[in-house]
Amino acid sequence: MGIKGFQGTSLLDFPGRIASLVFTGGCNLTCPFCHNPSLVLTPDDHPDYPPQVLLRELEERRNFIDGVVISGGEPTLDPELPAFVRQVKALGLLVKLDTNGLAPEMLQGLLAENLLDYVALDVKTAPGRYGELHRSPIDLDLLPQSVELLRNGSCDYEFRTTCVPGFVEGSDMHAMGDLVRGGKRWILQRFVPEHSLALALRKLSAHAPSRMHEFATIAGHYVPQVHLRGME
């Protein structure tokens, strides 16, 4: 498995828990606002972290961590992901998956085995605009399938949107709301421009707090729980 490293994380990465963070390389999107561009564009520049070494270190940490957050890149692209998660679960640790939702078959398999304790599914912009997020065509039927798996399943989850100016505006919020309607919770994150994949976006100013609150009001028409992050 192409693990690129891990470290301690904040409680926000796994609600109410202390977790270690695992990164995987590669992605099926090239979002201009991606905050881990080297993991997307040049994952081979990062040496792989041997899974068995990682698992030994996680076992040593079991007394002071609750779980593992698997992020990227896009973890669901790795065919070895289920085997790795099984080994993490065998240590008695919780598992949270960060995903863009474009590999519903992998997500379905993980959920069917009860391998996941929490999923954060990123909804990037209005579904009809996903063609702006990659250099190749995107199958627009994939994301709704993943949304439906979470909405109808028993695994705890959140839908998550980074509110990037130009990609997330009022009309986009309504389009995303139609996608996630009836879901459990929707997290709206304020954009941090500094590490964006596209150089032009690194000079972009984030939405004002008042605008973020407007987005939260819109989101509240579609889901019962709405939370803002990064407002400090």
Secondary structure, DSSP 8 states (H G I E B T S, - for coil): --EEEEEE--GGGSTT--EEEEEE---S---TT-S-HHHHH-GGGS----HHHHHHHHHHHTTT--EEEEESS-GGG-TTHHHHHHHHHHTT-EEEEEE-S--HHHHHHHHHTT--SEEEEE--S-GGGGGGG-SS---TTHHHHHHHHHHHSSSEEEEEEEE-TTTS-HHHHHHHHHHHTT-SEEEEEE---TT-SSGGGGG-----HHHHHHHHHHHTTT-SEEEEES--
